Amino acid sequence: MRHLFILIGLIFSLSFNSCARRVVVRQPTNVTVVKTLPRQHKVVRINGTRYYVWGGKHYRKTRNGYVVVRI
């Protein structure tokens, strides 16, 4: 009977112990998303990546629109 209680206690204590760790993904604080670029934008390639330039800022195309990036 004593072994049964020890076994149940062991199983109970292991059920609350998890090997998973918390993963925190840092999001940028200020993200500017533009849905459409004006017609005056220019397309440039830097290291094989396409960027769109307008108004002195570089944009990268994403699913949600164009995001301002620093190069």
Biotite code that builds the C-alpha atoms (Angstrom):
import biotite.structure as struc

atoms = struc.array([
    struc.Atom([0.000, 0.000, 0.000], chain_id="A", res_id=1, res_name="MET", atom_name="CA", element="C"),
    struc.Atom([2.870, 2.312, 0.826], chain_id="A", res_id=2, res_name="ARG", atom_name="CA", element="C"),
    struc.Atom([4.424, 1.682, -2.593], chain_id="A", res_id=3, res_name="HIS", atom_name="CA", element="C"),
    struc.Atom([1.113, 2.522, -4.241], chain_id="A", res_id=4, res_name="LEU", atom_name="CA", element="C"),
    struc.Atom([0.997, 5.946, -2.518], chain_id="A", res_id=5, res_name="PHE", atom_name="CA", element="C"),
    struc.Atom([4.588, 6.636, -3.489], chain_id="A", res_id=6, res_name="ILE", atom_name="CA", element="C"),
    struc.Atom([3.867, 5.668, -7.087], chain_id="A", res_id=7, res_name="LEU", atom_name="CA", element="C"),
    struc.Atom([0.715, 7.836, -7.232], chain_id="A", res_id=8, res_name="ILE", atom_name="CA", element="C"),
    struc.Atom([2.605, 10.752, -5.646], chain_id="A", res_id=9, res_name="GLY", atom_name="CA", element="C"),
    struc.Atom([5.417, 10.379, -8.153], chain_id="A", res_id=10, res_name="LEU", atom_name="CA", element="C"),
    struc.Atom([3.045, 10.303, -11.125], chain_id="A", res_id=11, res_name="ILE", atom_name="CA", element="C"),
    struc.Atom([1.113, 13.271, -9.713], chain_id="A", res_id=12, res_name="PHE", atom_name="CA", element="C"),
    struc.Atom([4.264, 15.334, -9.192], chain_id="A", res_id=13, res_name="SER", atom_name="CA", element="C"),
    struc.Atom([5.611, 14.547, -12.667], chain_id="A", res_id=14, res_name="LEU", atom_name="CA", element="C"),
    struc.Atom([2.363, 15.549, -14.324], chain_id="A", res_id=15, res_name="SER", atom_name="CA", element="C"),
    struc.Atom([2.903, 19.185, -13.222], chain_id="A", res_id=16, res_name="PHE", atom_name="CA", element="C"),
    struc.Atom([6.511, 19.275, -14.367], chain_id="A", res_id=17, res_name="ASN", atom_name="CA", element="C"),
    struc.Atom([6.889, 20.306, -17.986], chain_id="A", res_id=18, res_name="SER", atom_name="CA", element="C"),
    struc.Atom([9.949, 20.328, -20.187], chain_id="A", res_id=19, res_name="CYS", atom_name="CA", element="C"),
    struc.Atom([8.500, 23.090, -22.338], chain_id="A", res_id=20, res_name="ALA", atom_name="CA", element="C"),
    struc.Atom([10.107, 26.474, -22.011], chain_id="A", res_id=21, res_name="ARG", atom_name="CA", element="C"),
    struc.Atom([8.585, 29.838, -22.586], chain_id="A", res_id=22, res_name="ARG", atom_name="CA", element="C"),
    struc.Atom([9.604, 31.366, -25.888], chain_id="A", res_id=23, res_name="VAL", atom_name="CA", element="C"),
    struc.Atom([9.341, 35.134, -26.141], chain_id="A", res_id=24, res_name="VAL", atom_name="CA", element="C"),
    struc.Atom([9.395, 36.723, -29.579], chain_id="A", res_id=25, res_name="VAL", atom_name="CA", element="C"),
    struc.Atom([10.188, 40.408, -29.528], chain_id="A", res_id=26, res_name="ARG", atom_name="CA", element="C"),
    struc.Atom([8.061, 42.451, -31.860], chain_id="A", res_id=27, res_name="GLN", atom_name="CA", element="C"),
    struc.Atom([9.278, 45.763, -33.194], chain_id="A", res_id=28, res_name="PRO", atom_name="CA", element="C"),
    struc.Atom([7.747, 48.690, -31.348], chain_id="A", res_id=29, res_name="THR", atom_name="CA", element="C"),
    struc.Atom([6.982, 50.899, -34.346], chain_id="A", res_id=30, res_name="ASN", atom_name="CA", element="C"),
    struc.Atom([5.993, 49.228, -37.584], chain_id="A", res_id=31, res_name="VAL", atom_name="CA", element="C"),
    struc.Atom([4.743, 51.367, -40.436], chain_id="A", res_id=32, res_name="THR", atom_name="CA", element="C"),
    struc.Atom([2.671, 49.457, -42.981], chain_id="A", res_id=33, res_name="VAL", atom_name="CA", element="C"),
    struc.Atom([1.615, 51.122, -46.222], chain_id="A", res_id=34, res_name="VAL", atom_name="CA", element="C"),
    struc.Atom([-1.066, 49.324, -48.226], chain_id="A", res_id=35, res_name="LYS", atom_name="CA", element="C"),
    struc.Atom([-0.069, 50.754, -51.614], chain_id="A", res_id=36, res_name="THR", atom_name="CA", element="C"),
    struc.Atom([2.958, 52.715, -52.715], chain_id="A", res_id=37, res_name="LEU", atom_name="CA", element="C"),
    struc.Atom([2.585, 55.837, -54.859], chain_id="A", res_id=38, res_name="PRO", atom_name="CA", element="C"),
    struc.Atom([3.330, 55.621, -58.558], chain_id="A", res_id=39, res_name="ARG", atom_name="CA", element="C"),
    struc.Atom([6.576, 57.568, -58.130], chain_id="A", res_id=40, res_name="GLN", atom_name="CA", element="C"),
    struc.Atom([8.306, 54.775, -56.173], chain_id="A", res_id=41, res_name="HIS", atom_name="CA", element="C"),
    struc.Atom([11.504, 53.209, -57.488], chain_id="A", res_id=42, res_name="LYS", atom_name="CA", element="C"),
    struc.Atom([12.541, 49.559, -57.307], chain_id="A", res_id=43, res_name="VAL", atom_name="CA", element="C"),
    struc.Atom([16.104, 48.832, -56.180], chain_id="A", res_id=44, res_name="VAL", atom_name="CA", element="C"),
    struc.Atom([17.955, 45.595, -55.498], chain_id="A", res_id=45, res_name="ARG", atom_name="CA", element="C"),
    struc.Atom([20.342, 45.422, -52.566], chain_id="A", res_id=46, res_name="ILE", atom_name="CA", element="C"),
    struc.Atom([22.190, 42.108, -52.059], chain_id="A", res_id=47, res_name="ASN", atom_name="CA", element="C"),
    struc.Atom([19.609, 40.328, -54.212], chain_id="A", res_id=48, res_name="GLY", atom_name="CA", element="C"),
    struc.Atom([16.632, 41.603, -52.205], chain_id="A", res_id=49, res_name="THR", atom_name="CA", element="C"),
    struc.Atom([14.045, 43.853, -53.816], chain_id="A", res_id=50, res_name="ARG", atom_name="CA", element="C"),
    struc.Atom([13.253, 47.102, -52.007], chain_id="A", res_id=51, res_name="TYR", atom_name="CA", element="C"),
    struc.Atom([10.946, 49.914, -52.949], chain_id="A", res_id=52, res_name="TYR", atom_name="CA", element="C"),
    struc.Atom([12.187, 53.481, -52.407], chain_id="A", res_id=53, res_name="VAL", atom_name="CA", element="C"),
    struc.Atom([9.937, 56.495, -52.018], chain_id="A", res_id=54, res_name="TRP", atom_name="CA", element="C"),
    struc.Atom([10.312, 59.673, -50.011], chain_id="A", res_id=55, res_name="GLY", atom_name="CA", element="C"),
    struc.Atom([13.816, 58.738, -48.846], chain_id="A", res_id=56, res_name="GLY", atom_name="CA", element="C"),
    struc.Atom([12.590, 55.530, -47.138], chain_id="A", res_id=57, res_name="LYS", atom_name="CA", element="C"),
    struc.Atom([13.045, 51.902, -48.122], chain_id="A", res_id=58, res_name="HIS", atom_name="CA", element="C"),
    struc.Atom([10.059, 49.549, -48.086], chain_id="A", res_id=59, res_name="TYR", atom_name="CA", element="C"),
    struc.Atom([9.843, 45.758, -48.264], chain_id="A", res_id=60, res_name="ARG", atom_name="CA", element="C"),
    struc.Atom([6.769, 43.977, -49.619], chain_id="A", res_id=61, res_name="LYS", atom_name="CA", element="C"),
    struc.Atom([4.827, 41.730, -47.213], chain_id="A", res_id=62, res_name="THR", atom_name="CA", element="C"),
    struc.Atom([1.400, 40.071, -47.216], chain_id="A", res_id=63, res_name="ARG", atom_name="CA", element="C"),
    struc.Atom([-0.125, 43.016, -45.365], chain_id="A", res_id=64, res_name="ASN", atom_name="CA", element="C"),
    struc.Atom([1.427, 45.736, -47.520], chain_id="A", res_id=65, res_name="GLY", atom_name="CA", element="C"),
    struc.Atom([4.779, 47.486, -47.591], chain_id="A", res_id=66, res_name="TYR", atom_name="CA", element="C"),
    struc.Atom([6.841, 47.788, -44.397], chain_id="A", res_id=67, res_name="VAL", atom_name="CA", element="C"),
    struc.Atom([9.408, 50.502, -43.767], chain_id="A", res_id=68, res_name="VAL", atom_name="CA", element="C"),
    struc.Atom([12.875, 48.973, -43.221], chain_id="A", res_id=69, res_name="VAL", atom_name="CA", element="C"),
    struc.Atom([16.284, 50.352, -42.344], chain_id="A", res_id=70, res_name="ARG", atom_name="CA", element="C"),
    struc.Atom([19.154, 49.332, -44.600], chain_id="A", res_id=71, res_name="ILE", atom_name="CA", element="C"),
])
